[in-house]
Amino acid sequence: MHYNGEKIKRKMDNILYFDDVDDFLYNNFFNRKKSCHAVMVVNSSGEYLQYNGEYSENQLNSFITALSQTK
């Protein structure tokens, strides 16, 4: 998901790269945090983990694992 996706519109494929339409996620989850980096992982049940700040591949993998184990 990309905030301000207009800048990279040619990459948007709605498979791997999505635009944050009307800046919904930015305004509701990320705007209050003054960080250049953030991640949100969402599972098929709508549960999510959000982290603002720089993150590692290991952290991202742990978010994915944690959410894949919830029902």
TIFI-253798 format. One record per residue (C-alpha): x, y, z; residue in one letter. Coordinates in steps of 0.25 Angstrom, whole numbers. Each point is the difference from the previous one (the first is absolute). Layout:
N
@xx=X	yy=Y	zz=Z	rest=a
...
END
This chain:
71
@xx=0	yy=0	zz=0	rest=m
@xx=6	yy=13	zz=-4	rest=h
@xx=-4	yy=14	zz=6	rest=y
@xx=0	yy=10	zz=-11	rest=n
@xx=0	yy=-11	zz=-11	rest=g
@xx=-2	yy=10	zz=-11	rest=e
@xx=15	yy=1	zz=0	rest=k
@xx=2	yy=-14	zz=-4	rest=i
@xx=-13	yy=-3	zz=-7	rest=k
@xx=7	yy=-9	zz=-11	rest=r
@xx=4	yy=-10	zz=11	rest=k
@xx=-14	yy=-1	zz=6	rest=m
@xx=-5	yy=-14	zz=-4	rest=d
@xx=-10	yy=-3	zz=11	rest=n
@xx=7	yy=-13	zz=2	rest=i
@xx=13	yy=4	zz=7	rest=l
@xx=-1	yy=15	zz=0	rest=y
@xx=-13	yy=8	zz=4	rest=f
@xx=-3	yy=14	zz=1	rest=d
@xx=-5	yy=6	zz=13	rest=d
@xx=-13	yy=5	zz=-6	rest=v
@xx=-4	yy=13	zz=6	rest=d
@xx=11	yy=-2	zz=10	rest=d
@xx=-9	yy=-8	zz=9	rest=f
@xx=11	yy=-8	zz=7	rest=l
@xx=10	yy=12	zz=1	rest=y
@xx=-11	yy=9	zz=6	rest=n
@xx=-5	yy=-11	zz=10	rest=n
@xx=12	yy=-8	zz=4	rest=f
@xx=13	yy=7	zz=-4	rest=f
@xx=-2	yy=15	zz=0	rest=n
@xx=1	yy=2	zz=15	rest=r
@xx=14	yy=-6	zz=0	rest=k
@xx=12	yy=8	zz=-6	rest=k
@xx=7	yy=-11	zz=-6	rest=s
@xx=6	yy=-2	zz=-14	rest=c
@xx=-2	yy=-15	zz=1	rest=h
@xx=-12	yy=-9	zz=4	rest=a
@xx=-6	yy=-13	zz=-3	rest=v
@xx=-14	yy=-6	zz=2	rest=m
@xx=-2	yy=-15	zz=-2	rest=v
@xx=-15	yy=-4	zz=-1	rest=v
@xx=-5	yy=-14	zz=0	rest=n
@xx=-13	yy=-6	zz=-7	rest=s
@xx=-8	yy=2	zz=12	rest=s
@xx=3	yy=15	zz=1	rest=g
@xx=10	yy=-1	zz=12	rest=e
@xx=12	yy=9	zz=-2	rest=y
@xx=13	yy=3	zz=7	rest=l
@xx=6	yy=14	zz=-3	rest=q
@xx=14	yy=5	zz=3	rest=y
@xx=5	yy=14	zz=-2	rest=n
@xx=15	yy=2	zz=-2	rest=g
@xx=11	yy=-8	zz=-7	rest=e
@xx=-2	yy=-15	zz=0	rest=y
@xx=8	yy=-12	zz=-4	rest=s
@xx=-4	yy=-12	zz=-8	rest=e
@xx=0	yy=-8	zz=12	rest=n
@xx=-10	yy=9	zz=7	rest=q
@xx=-9	yy=0	zz=-13	rest=l
@xx=1	yy=-16	zz=0	rest=n
@xx=-4	yy=0	zz=15	rest=s
@xx=-13	yy=9	zz=-3	rest=f
@xx=-4	yy=-9	zz=-11	rest=i
@xx=2	yy=-13	zz=8	rest=t
@xx=-8	yy=6	zz=12	rest=a
@xx=-11	yy=4	zz=-9	rest=l
@xx=0	yy=-13	zz=-7	rest=s
@xx=-2	yy=-8	zz=13	rest=q
@xx=-13	yy=8	zz=4	rest=t
@xx=-14	yy=-4	zz=-4	rest=k
END
